[in-house]
Amino acid sequence: MNMSKSRVPLLGVLVLVTGFVTTVGSQPARADTLWFDSPTSTTLTVQNGRFADALGREVVLRGYNVSGGTKLGENNGLPFASVADARKSATALRALGGGNSIRFLLSWAYAEPVRGSVSGSYLAAATAQMGAFLDAGIRVYPDFHQDLYSRWLFDQGSWYTGDGAPKWAVDLGKYPKEYCGICPFWGQNITSNAAVTKATYDFWHNTYGVQDSFLDTAQKTMTYLKENLTGTQFAGVVGFDPYNEPHAGTFDKGQTSRSWEKDVLWPFYVKFRSRMDAAGWQDRPAFVEPNLFWNGNIDFQRQEGGLLDAGTIGPRYVFNTHFYDQKAISGIFMWGKAGDGQYAGDMGKLRDRVSAAGTAGIVSEFGHPLNGNVSDKAPTVLKAMYQGLDSRVKGASWWADASGSGPVLSGSQWQWDIYNGRHKELMNDNPGKVLTGGDAWNDEDLSAVRLDDSGKAVLRQDARMLDRVYPGATAGTTLAFTYEDRSRDGSTTLTWNPVPSSLPNVSRLVGSGQYGVLVWRSKGISAPTELHLPASFPTATTTVVSDLGTVYGPPAYTGSTPIAAGTDPGNTGSRRLLLTAPDSGVLHYALVTNGATAPSADVLSAARAELASWAAAEFS
């Protein structure tokens, strides 16, 4: 117990949720009958350093990047071959992956194949595919993606490839023949390939006016999206990511990564922000990324930055970074697997930087290879990454220090590519090098999904890890959250946050099941707090224990039920638990688990008493 914590009214919404598949219980309400699913509640802004909907609820974005297929030529710079495939992917992302949002990749090369002429057919196809996700109730933030500046820097015999800038932009520069030397990882081209570094430098310094052309295309793209998405669809567009993984290429004399951010990168973001305003995106933030090595975890890669000199960037910008465990990916700098709290420091650094910037934060890419000589680390690395997004406190310490959790971070896993392992990509247009395996791009294989032989979308990772309980919308201020997913590493169940023995009845109720705990303070919002219910939490056998009531199989939401269940927007079958407590300044607690079936009233009562005592001690 932390005796320095201020005293607050203690009205515990002590909620316990549990579920296994049976035939009892009520069916959830259709999402389109819920008043808080109106288009206005979908539009997000940044308030008090967090994403918020129009009802004032804090929103956590969780989902995936859709998709690395945009880097390829096989579908002409689009994530999908058809809108039908986009719909299939969106439904699976909701129902199997538990996501409520995506980062939707776009290609400058295909948007502006001829200088000054934006491709209407490309924008129409991209808008239609984006619309499939918005119709499924999935929020979207587009991203003009680039890696190694452009595919056109590489010839047909190259070991690697890139994506981003159009051919005409590369032709202007007459860059040297690409060569990376001894580069076992494609990312080494960023700093070691003269063609890449020189072209990147030219972009940032607007040589040949290429940056102006990019900004023109971005503005036309945003204008097109606003005009051609329906009002309801556009309400689900959260913001725009201007530029993926920015890096200087080469620094000017005396320049550092920090001064480059100040003198070159931030002015670019200010220009992009003005283009957003001109396109009618005044109420949407720019998801700005710092120097790409800012949050790297290999010491010689780390560079000072993090937009330190931008000051308090405020609600018109979101601090947006990526995180990959480069030590684990290298196979050299990290032996063995990830463990409890592995990334608490890295995610804590991000939380601190976001707080200092006075805005919301998101990890728009994170992931780990699912094939190759380091793929055995993936189950633990990904579990630890999600753990770090949920809380800055490791599992073994969480119950004793829940108040140190910090805000729940939004994140988009890399990636969601239904064509994984089924590509037909001519690498660098080489008919003799047709790539079909993995992501079909520089030997990467990170997609969480694929299509089976029947054409059905199936997960490639443990559903217990991907389809998670998380607070999609909180009617107040989130103070702490944790989720023990019990995901597997082979035949081993990973339990990093066991319920302590000081809560014997809670422990008995949780058993070997999954569970999460949410702590928040209300602020007079009549709309409910929403917790995503994974497929492993069937509504019919969900148990809720609360000062609001005790329910086995929560009823459909009617507007007057304090504890209820409903489907998510989009009719994909994804579900949520709805907890309504429209008071203000009150501390609320929710524990969610699927560890019991039809628990007795005595067990529920005893667990409730333990939770009340724990909450009073930890948060009073």
C-alpha positions, 0 to 999 in steps of 0.5 A, spaced: 500 500 500 502 506 498 500 511 504 502 517 499 496 516 495 490 521 496 484 519 499 478 518 494 471 516 495 471 508 494 465 506 490 467 499 487 465 497 481 468 490 483 467 486 476 469 479 475 467 476 468 468 469 467 466 465 461 466 458 458 462 455 452 455 453 454 448 454 452 446 458 458 445 466 458 443 471 454 444 474 447 448 480 446 444 486 443 446 488 436 451 494 436 446 498 431 441 499 437 446 502 442 445 510 442 453 511 444 455 508 437 452 514 433 457 517 428 459 522 433 461 518 438 466 515 433 470 521 432 476 521 436 480 527 439 486 528 444 484 530 451 488 531 457 493 527 453 489 521 451 484 519 445 477 521 447 471 520 443 465 525 443 462 522 449 468 524 453 470 517 454 478 515 454 479 510 448 485 505 447 486 503 440 488 496 439 489 493 432 494 491 426 498 494 420 494 493 414 498 491 410 505 490 408 502 488 401 502 495 400 509 495 399 509 490 393 507 490 386 502 484 385 496 488 388 499 495 385 500 498 392 494 496 395 493 491 401 488 487 397 486 484 391 479 486 391 474 490 396 471 483 398 478 481 400 478 487 404 472 485 407 474 478 409 480 481 412 476 486 416 471 481 419 477 476 421 481 482 424 475 484 429 473 476 430 479 473 431 484 478 432 480 482 437 482 489 434 478 495 434 483 499 429 488 499 423 494 503 420 492 503 413 498 503 409 498 507 402 503 508 397 506 514 394 509 511 388 502 508 386 498 515 388 503 519 384 506 515 378 507 521 374 509 527 377 504 532 378 498 527 377 495 523 382 492 517 380 484 517 381 484 509 380 489 508 385 485 513 390 478 510 389 481 503 390 484 505 396 478 508 399 474 502 397 478 498 401 479 502 407 471 503 407 471 496 408 474 496 415 470 503 417 464 499 415 466 493 420 467 499 426 474 499 425 478 505 426 483 507 421 489 512 421 492 512 414 500 512 413 504 514 407 509 508 408 516 508 405 522 503 407 529 504 404 526 510 400 524 507 394 523 500 390 526 504 384 533 505 387 534 497 387 535 493 380 532 486 378 539 483 381 539 486 388 538 482 394 533 487 397 528 492 395 524 498 398 518 502 397 515 509 397 517 514 392 515 514 385 520 512 379 520 519 377 523 522 384 529 517 383 530 518 376 531 526 378 537 524 383 541 519 378 543 516 385 549 511 385 548 503 384 545 501 390 550 497 395 550 495 402 556 491 403 556 485 408 548 487 411 545 480 413 539 485 415 535 489 410 535 495 415 542 496 415 541 499 408 538 505 412 545 507 414 550 503 409 547 504 402 549 510 399 543 510 394 538 510 400 542 515 404 543 520 398 536 519 396 533 520 403 537 526 404 534 529 398 527 528 400 528 532 407 532 537 403 527 538 398 532 537 392 528 537 386 522 539 389 520 532 391 518 534 398 513 539 395 510 534 390 509 529 396 506 534 400 501 536 394 500 528 393 498 527 401 493 533 401 490 531 394 489 524 398 486 527 404 481 531 400 479 525 396 478 521 402 474 526 406 470 527 399 469 520 398 468 516 404 461 517 407 460 521 413 459 515 418 466 512 415 470 519 415 468 519 423 472 513 424 478 516 421 482 517 427 488 521 423 494 521 419 501 518 419 505 523 415 511 519 414 514 512 416 520 511 420 524 517 418 531 518 418 536 523 416 540 519 411 546 523 412 547 528 417 549 535 415 556 537 418 555 538 425 548 536 425 546 530 430 539 526 430 536 531 435 538 537 431 536 534 425 529 533 428 529 540 430 531 543 424 528 538 419 523 533 421 519 538 425 518 543 420 516 537 415 511 535 420 508 543 421 508 543 413 504 536 413 499 539 419 497 545 414 496 540 409 491 536 413 488 543 415 487 545 408 484 538 406 479 538 411 482 534 417 483 540 422 480 536 427 484 530 426 491 529 429 498 528 425 501 521 428 508 524 428 514 519 428 521 521 431 527 519 428 526 511 427 532 509 432 530 513 438 527 507 441 531 502 439 534 497 444 541 496 441 545 501 445 549 503 438 543 504 435 540 509 440 540 516 438 538 522 442 531 525 439 524 523 441 522 530 438 525 533 444 525 540 442 518 540 439 516 542 446 508 541 448 506 539 441 499 538 444 492 535 441 493 536 434 499 531 434 500 524 437 507 522 439 507 515 434 513 511 435 515 503 433 518 498 437 522 492 435 526 488 440 532 488 435 537 484 440 532 479 440 531 479 432 539 479 431 540 473 434 546 475 437 545 480 443 539 477 446 540 469 448 534 466 451 527 468 451 523 474 453 520 474 460 516 478 465 517 486 465 522 485 459 519 492 456 517 495 462 523 500 461 522 501 454 514 502 454 515 507 460 520 511 457 515 512 451 509 514 457 514 519 460 516 522 453 508 522 451 506 525 458 512 531 457 509 532 450 502 533 452 499 529 447 497 521 446 501 516 444 501 510 440 506 504 438 504 504 431 509 498 429 511 492 434 512 485 432 517 479 431 519 474 426 514 468 426 519 464 421 527 463 421 532 462 427 529 467 432 522 465 431 522 461 437 522 467 441 516 470 438 511 467 443 515 471 449 517 477 445 510 479 443 507 477 450 512 482 453 510 487 448 503 487 449 504 487 457 508 493 456 503 496 452 498 494 458 502 497 464 509 499 466 509 495 472 511 488 471 506 482 472 510 479 479 509 486 482 502 489 479 498 487 485 502 490 490 504 496 485 498 497 481 497 505 481 504 505 478 501 502 471 500 509 468 496 509 462 494 504 457 498 505 450 495 504 444 498 500 439 498 496 432 502 490 431 506 489 425 502 486 421 495 483 418 496 480 411 491 475 409 496 473 403 502 471 408 505 465 404 501 466 398 504 472 394 506 472 387 511 478 387 516 479 382 521 482 386 524 488 383 520 486 377 524 480 376 520 475 373 526 470 375 525 471 382 517 470 384 516 471 392 511 467 395 513 465 402 512 469 408 510 477 407 514 476 400 518 482 402 526 482 404 525 475 407 520 478 412 515 473 415 511 477 421 503 477 419 499 474 425 494 471 420 493 467 413 488 464 409 488 456 409 487 452 403 479 453 403 480 461 403 478 462 410 482 467 415 486 463 420 491 466 426 498 464 425 499 466 433 496 464 439 489 467 439 490 467 447 495 473 446 492 476 440 485 476 442 485 480 449 481 483 454 483 491 453 479 497 455 476 500 448 473 506 452 473 508 459 468 513 462 473 516 466 480 516 467 484 510 467 489 509 472 491 502 472 490 495 467 493 489 466 491 482 463 494 475 464 493 472 457 496 465 459 498 464 452 503 459 450 510 458 448 510 451 445 507 447 450 508 451 456 503 456 459 506 463 460 503 466 467 507 472 469 502 475 473 499 470 478 493 472 483 497 473 489 495 468 495 493 474 499 486 474 495 485 466 496 478 467 493 479 471 487 485 466 486 480 460 486 475 464 482 481 465 476 484 458 477 488 457 471 484 462 466 485 468 463 484 475 467 484 482 467 484 488 472 481 495 470 482 501 475 479 508 473 476 514 476 469 516 473 467 523 471 460 523 470 459 520 463 452 516 462 455 512 456 458 505 459 465 503 460 467 498 454 471 492 455 473 488 449 471 480 450 475 475 447 472 469 443 474 465 450 469 469 454 463 467 451 457 471 453 453 466 455 457 464 461 460 470 463 460 472 470 460 479 473 460 480 480 460 488 482 456 493 487 452 494 481 449 487 481 451 479 480 450 476 473 451 470 470 450 471 463 450 478 462 443 481 459 443 485 453 444 492 453 438 496 454 440 503 457 438 501 464 442 495 465 448 497 469 452 490 467 450 488 460 454 485 454 453 487 446 456 486 440 461 491 437 459 496 431 460 492 424 456 486 426 463 482 425 461 478 432 466 481 436 463 483 443 464 487 449 462 488 456 458 494 458 459 497 465 455 503 466 456 508 472 455 515 471 457 518 477 463 523 478 470 522 482 469 515 484 474 510 483 472 504 480 475 497 479 473 491 474 476 484 474 475 480 468 477 472 468 474 466 464 477 461 470 470 459 473 463 456 470 457 458 474 461 460 480 457 459 487 454 465 490 459 464 496 465 464 492 463 470 488 461 474 495 468 472 498 472 474 492 468 481 491 470 482 499 477 481 497 477 485 491 474 491 495 479 490 501 485 490 496 482 496 492 481 500 498 488 499 500 492 500 494 488 506 491 486 510 498 
